[in-house]
Amino acid sequence: MAGRCGCSSSCSCVAESSDSIEVEGVGQVGAPWRPEVRYSTDPGNRARAGGDGAVYADTCLSDPAGDPIEPDGDGCLQLPPPVIRDYNSDPIEPGPDGSIQLPPGGEAPPVGCGLQVDGEGAVSVDAPGEWPPDDLAGDAVAGTVGQGAPVFCGPDGLRTVPDHSTVAEHAADEQVLGAPEAVAGGATFTSAASSVLTITNPSASRKLRGLVNAVAVVDLETAAGWPTYLRLQLRQNGGAWSTLRTRTPVYSTVGGLEAGTLRQDVEIHVAVAVTIPASGDLDLEVRTLVEPDDDGSATVNTVRLAAGFVGGTV
């Protein structure tokens, strides 16, 4: 800018604006030249006059959470690395150079609870079985897939309801007396208890329900004309004996007259419903009682006892 511009003598002073500087005024008192920065109006321009009037250019950066990113002490902006998760949804930490190694290709490992991801990223259930499964007898179950049991998500994968179980047990004893035992009227002959039959529920989750079948066969000799009562008793888990059934032997006749003495095998049996808790045991014992009428008598020769159980879990 010339030194004599704006004086009374002739001079040639020219001020011209550029693309970045705008010059205003004529170089005279009251209208001096005022160069000002021209700010571009292009979209995205952040340059503007700062609080002190000088040029101020800032940035507008935010992280994925929407929080602003501030420059560090050197004025540099550190962009956070992207968050990449593995097949188990855990973040993959970057290496020393800031790079992240993605999981290898091919079949992906399970993501948990029986789910798995194939090499193309498709999620499916790792189902080891096929429909229809076999029942406990080895035959295919009937019905459709929609009638299958529900599936639960456990801590170590998908689970379904516990399997059912069936149980069948049997035990028999024969008690041969050293000599026939006579029982007078009003007295009672009590056999020894059978050996213990233990029923174990194999399921840790389900109750076991079934029928206990108790049988007693007594080689019995009775006098004519007077009844003899045969009682069948059962004991569970070493408790009290319970009479399940009482039977009176049937006598034969000859020509309408009662036979003098009758020897016969008298059988008595009964079925009892029982329930055994999950993983529980049930001990069963059987015995029989022979009780002649007050005016009668009987002789016991042999006692055969049997107990069995058939049932299934519910």
Order of alpha helices (4+ residues) and beta strands (2+ residues): beta-beta-beta-beta-beta-beta-beta-beta-beta-beta-beta-beta-beta-beta-beta-beta-beta-beta-beta-beta
